[in-house]
Amino acid sequence: MVQIILLGDTEDRRLGRAMRRCLLPGWKQTYRERQLEVYRRGGTALLLRETSCIQRLQDVRAVIAVKQGAGKLLPTDMRACCTILPHAEPLPPGRRHTQLLTCGMSLRDSLTISAQNSEQATVSLLRPVTGVFGHLIEPQDILLPTAAVLDNYSLLTAGAVRLLLGLT
């Protein structure tokens, strides 16, 4: 089972909604309890958790999607598999075993939106990154539905998780 942890204010549900709409169409929800949901498709299971508790991130193999404003909460010794940060957040030093992927609207970010209309967006990976399962992900474009997404960072984060898990 792969964990996707949404770190930050649990009252802000925008990122969770974006994940469900952009990342999980075709997946069946098999469990739900407050900020924890499990989705399955075929033999694959994804655990989606929203939390503001950074202690859960220690020694966790997961994709950590950091909500805007929550970057300062990240521990410097976090060992999570992949971390997605908005570009405006500082990148804490001392990371080990962590792939950082920045999302934003500038060329210095790893993932950006290259085109967008009311129905879909093209999300572009600008640099090669290593996915959750150790596979190399080359620069590429993916299409995501935008109808239900409220902000660009939520859309970019959903695209990043999709790429890192190899769900393109």
N, C-alpha and C positions, 0 to 999 in steps of 0.2 A: 504494500500500500504506500502510495506517495502522499506526503503531507504538503499542503499549501497553507502557510500561516500568514494571515493578514494582520500585521502588527500596527497597533495604534488605537485610537478612540473607537471603542466598540459601538458607540452610538451612531457613528458615521457609517452608514450602510452602503454608500455609493460604490466602493470597491468590491464588496461582496456581490452586489447586483451586477456589476460589470463582469465579474468572473462567471457568474451563472449564465448570463446572456451570451457572452462572447466565447467562453471557453468550453462550456458544458452542454451545448445543444446535442441531443442524441444520447446523453448520459441519463441513467435512471437514479433518482435520489432514493437511497435505501435506508437512510437513518438521518434524523434531525433532532438536535437538542440544543436549544438556546444558540450559542455561537459555534456549534459543531455540526457539520453535515458530511455525509458519506455518499459518494456517487460511484456507480459501477457501469461499465460497458464491457461486454465480453468478460475476459478474465482479469481486467484491470480495475483497480479501485483507487479513488482519489479521496483524501480526507481534506476538507476545507474548514479551517478554524480561524475565527477572529478572536484576537486577544490583545490586551494591553500589558500582559505579564511577561517581562523579558526573561524571567527565570526559565520559562518553558523552552527558550531558544538554546540553552546550553547543551552541547553535545547532541543536537537534533539534526538528522539528515532530512532537510526539507527545503522547499522553495519559500523564502521569506519575502513577502511583498510589503514594503514599508509604506504606510499611508503618509500623505503629506503632513509635515510637522512632527512626525514621530521618529525621524532619523537620529535625533539626539538621545533616544532611549537605547540605542543599540550597544550591547556590551562589546568591548574591544577584543575579547577572546572568543567571540561567537564562532562556532564550528559548523554552522549550517552549510548545506551544500551550495545553495545559490541565494544571493540577496539582490533584490531589485530596489533601487533608491531613486527618488526624484533628484534631478541634477542639482537642485538648490541646496540639498542637504550636504553637510560636511561628511567626508568619508573618514571614519575613525581609523587611526593607525593600529597596527598589531593584529590584523586579521590573519587567521590561519584556516586553511582548507575551505576557503570561501571564494566563490565566483561572484564578483560584483558586476551588476549590470545597471547602468544609469539610463533613465528614461526622461526625455524632455524634447524641447523643440529646437535645440541647437545642434550643430555638427559635432560638438564635443561629447554629446551623449551617445551611448551605444545603440539606443533604439529611439526612433523618432517617427512622426507621422509625415509621410511624404505627399499624401493626397487625402482629401476628405470631402464627403458630401452628406446629405441628410440620411442616406441609407447605408453607406459603407465607408470604411477608411482603409488606406493602404499604410501599413506599419512597416518600416524599413529597419532591418538590422544592419548597422554600418560597419561592424567589426566582427571577426570570428570570435565565438565564445564556446565554452565547454558546457554541455548540457548536464542535467542531473545524473544521467546514467553514464557519463564519461565520454559521450560522443561529441565530435566537433561539429558545431553549427556554423556554416559559412554565411556570409552576408546574403540576405535575401529579403524579399517583400512578401507579406501575407495580407490577405483581405480579411477584415473583421466587420461585422454588422455594427452600426452606430446608433440605431434608432433609440435604444433604451439607455445609452451611456450618457451620463450627465457631464463628465469632464474629460479632458484629454489625458490626464495622468491615469485615470481608471482604465481608459481604453488602451493606453500604452502598457500598463501593467498586465492586463489580460493577455495582450499580444506577447509580452515577455514570458509569461508563465507557459503559454501555449508553445512557444519556441523551445524553452528550456526542457519541457517534458517531451518534446518530439511529436506534438499533436498537430503539426502543420499538414 
